[in-house]
């Protein structure tokens, strides 16, 4: 297994403490190096100064406590995410001599209080009064995530502790925050309690070198990320499987808070959660579903995706009609009782359509009522998870502005949360930006892939090579799938129960996913292609891949997206997607094609291999990507 955790900088506390606080050159370079990297944008001056201040205070406290040799792992990257912990202290336990670690969250807040008396949410008056996750809850999330994913800690959770250090705040100005710190797993200290903080550190660490403890943490193998569908059954039926960290935990707590208020005051509140692929939207949705069910609330999960809904009905819902009935489609709420649900979780909300009616809707049931209004009306707290870059079909209306506008027009309070952390594709922000630039969805032009220790991207020389590379990964036990733009016809299965090899590139050919609701031979039903055994032998489209993830991702760029005259352009006539060949403007079709490839290129957890059917486009990609290798 590969190591996906790292520290952007590491050094003994005494070394950092010896740097003069005014020496912007030495300390500034250290902090800039710690915050920068292939997965992170360059930090702002304010961010550098904030980190510089906190690190200087912490290192001096360690030195004064006689713990100058404790190792400081600065900006420690959590496995499979782009989230970085401020500092992890590494050393030896004074009682046992074993490795011990303390996660430190440094806050320069001078004042903070609970948000509407919710013990898990806080507001900082100097930072726009928007709710934030209680830092103690944040640190507990980091602790649970580390012990879940780093193998050396798996059976030694007791060796990891957490601290929130508000080094500029007096007790009186943060007194509300202490109520949620009730155990030894996480502690909170202000500058008023600095002596208590020094005593805490002396009880946690012996005055010995922490180098070897740090080495063992950084060199530890990590387990692959828990995949959404594989853990959803336990999440929904029994107990929480997903560890929600930092930004992921915030919308979870906001929804629970809004529900408590709605019952107490008879009000309605709308929550909108935005984030790119892999930011954890579906994990949050399933965590909420499980928790609300365990608390006895009336809650339903809805999507506009047939593949995702059918997978949820068949995997978590297997053998239980009760669980199966928790998963609905957006058009199921046209005649729902107002506020009949406590919470309606709208996953993949970018797929909301203008209305719920279609050509099969009887005349007596037809209505011009907006689908957004139907979903808002159905629950006391409707929750919308969306990514506007995943709008791939005409008529999809799920945008932040549309939802906010409809809710605000009716006087409902709206909470908006942005998830800016990537948990798919190794947590690589660099890859997310690279894809956006490649597809013209970013202000800046495409650029060569500079590499990332946590995610692999390469270019195959042929579809044969692409498939062969992924088959090796598949045979090694990784999940792997091949997808393509919708540029070939999609045939029904033959009468002899075999699939037509519709996707043809030179002498290479493979069938699309099964067209229909039943398996054909070893090939699963189309809606289950991404998650069931047998899916590797067929090529998936955006309609079967959207909403899912797999370890290794192969993407064939078809003739609907080609490089011409210095840029990638879309070729509408090359598409075989009925949704794009009629009823859309050229501008809409262009956006849908680019968003389609945005979805396809961001399904992988560990790596992505590309290939283009167009020779000029393949040559363009060869200038941006390294060649694939076995």
WOLINTA-V567302 format. One record per residue. RES is the residue in one small letter. SS is DSSP state (H for helix, E for strand, L for the rest). Layout:
res: <RES:RES>
ss: <SS:SS>
This chain:
res: <x:x:x:x:x:x:x:x:x:x:x:x:x:x:x:x:x:x:x:x:x:x:x:x:x:x:x:x:x:x:x:x:x:x:x:x:x:x:x:x:x:x:x:x:x:x:x:x:x:x:x:x:x:x:x:x:x:x:x:x:x:x:x:x:x:x:x:x:x:x:x:x:x:x:x:x:x:x:x:x:x:x:x:x:x:x:x:x:x:x:x:x:x:x:x:x:x:x:x:x:x:x:x:x:x:x:x:x:x:x:x:x:x:x:x:x:x:x:x:x:x:x:x:x:x:x:x:x:x:x:x:x:x:x:x:x:x:x:x:x:x:x:x:x:x:x:x:x:x:x:x:x:x:x:x:x:x:x:x:x:x:x:x:x:x:x:x:x:x:x:x:x:x:x:x:x:x:x:x:x:x:x:x:x:x:x:x:x:x:x:x:x:x:x:x:x:x:x:x:x:x:x:x:x:x:x:x:x:x:x:x:x:x:x:x:x:x:x:x:x:x:x:x:x:x:x:x:x:x:x:x:x:x:x:x:x:x:x:x:x:x:x:x:x:x:x:x:x:x:x:x:x:x:x:x:x:x:x:x:x:x:x:x:x:x:x:x:x:x:x:x:x:x:x:x:x:x:x:x:x:x:x:x:x:x:x:x:x:x:x:x:x:x:x:x:x:x:x:x:x:x:x:x:x:x:x:x:x:x:x:x:x:x:x:x:x:x:x:x:x:x:x:x:x:x:x:x:x:x:x:x:x:x:x:x:x:x:x:x:x:x:x:x:x:x:x:x:x:x:x:x:x:x:x:x:x:x:x:x:x:x:x:x:x:x:x:x:x:x:x:x:x:x:x:x:x:x:x:x:x:x:x:x:x:x:x:x:x:x:x:x:x:x:x:x:x:x:x:x:x:x:x:x:x:x:x:x:x:x:x:x:x:x:x:x:x:x:x:x:x:x:x:x:x:x:x:x:x:x:x:x:x:x:x:x:x:x:x:x:x:x:x:x:x:x:x:x:x:x:x:x:x:x:x:x:x:x:x:x:x:x:x:x:x:x:x:x:x:x:x:x:x:x:x:x:x:x:x:x:x:x:x:x:x:x:x:x:x:x:x:x:x:x:x:x:x:x:x:x:x:x:x:x:x:x:x:x:x:x:x:x:x:x:x:x:x:x:x:x:x:x:x:x:x:x:x:x:x:x:x:x:x:x:x:x:x:x:x:x:x:x:x:x:x:x:x:x:x:x:x:x:x:x:x:x:x:x:x:x:x:x:x:x:x:x:x:x:x:x:x:x:x:x:x:x:x:x:x:x:x:x:x:x:x:x:x:x:x:x:x:x:x:x:x:x:x:x:x:x:x:x:x:x:x:x:x:x:x:x:x:x:x:x:x:x:x:x:x:x:x:x:x:x:x:x:x:x:x:x:x>
ss: <L:L:L:L:L:E:E:E:E:E:E:E:H:H:H:H:H:H:L:L:L:L:L:H:H:H:H:H:H:H:H:H:H:H:H:L:E:L:L:E:L:L:L:L:H:H:H:H:H:H:H:H:H:H:H:H:H:H:H:H:H:H:H:H:L:L:L:L:L:L:E:E:E:E:E:E:E:L:L:L:L:L:L:E:E:E:E:E:E:E:E:E:L:L:L:L:L:L:E:E:E:E:E:E:E:E:E:L:L:L:L:L:E:E:E:L:L:E:E:E:E:E:E:L:L:L:L:L:L:L:L:E:E:L:H:H:H:H:H:H:H:H:H:H:H:H:H:H:H:E:H:H:H:L:L:L:H:H:H:E:E:E:E:E:E:E:L:L:L:L:H:H:H:L:H:H:H:H:H:H:L:L:E:L:L:E:E:E:E:E:H:H:H:H:H:H:H:H:H:H:H:H:H:H:L:L:L:L:L:L:H:H:H:H:H:H:H:H:H:L:L:E:L:L:L:L:L:H:H:H:H:H:H:H:H:H:H:L:L:L:L:L:L:L:L:L:H:H:H:H:H:H:H:H:H:H:H:H:H:H:H:H:H:H:H:L:L:L:E:E:E:E:E:E:E:L:L:L:L:L:H:H:H:H:H:H:H:H:H:H:H:H:H:H:L:L:L:L:E:E:E:E:E:L:L:H:H:H:H:H:H:H:H:H:L:L:L:L:L:L:H:H:H:H:L:L:E:E:E:H:H:H:H:L:L:L:L:L:L:L:E:E:E:E:E:E:L:L:H:H:H:L:E:L:L:L:L:L:L:L:L:L:H:H:H:L:L:L:L:L:H:H:H:H:H:H:H:L:E:E:E:E:E:E:E:E:L:H:H:H:L:L:L:L:L:E:L:L:L:H:H:H:H:H:H:H:H:H:H:L:L:L:E:E:E:E:E:E:E:L:L:L:L:L:H:H:H:L:H:H:H:H:H:H:H:H:H:H:L:L:L:L:L:L:L:L:L:L:L:L:L:E:L:L:E:E:E:E:E:L:L:L:H:H:H:H:H:H:H:H:H:H:H:H:H:L:L:L:L:E:E:E:E:E:L:L:L:L:L:L:L:L:L:L:L:L:L:L:L:L:L:L:E:E:E:L:L:E:E:E:L:E:L:L:L:L:L:L:L:E:L:L:E:L:L:H:H:H:L:L:L:L:L:L:H:H:H:L:E:E:L:H:H:H:H:L:L:L:L:E:E:E:E:E:E:E:E:L:L:L:E:E:E:E:L:L:E:E:E:E:L:H:H:H:L:L:L:H:H:H:H:L:L:L:L:H:H:H:H:H:H:H:H:H:H:H:H:H:H:H:H:L:L:E:E:E:E:E:E:E:E:E:L:L:H:H:H:H:H:H:H:H:L:L:L:L:E:L:L:L>
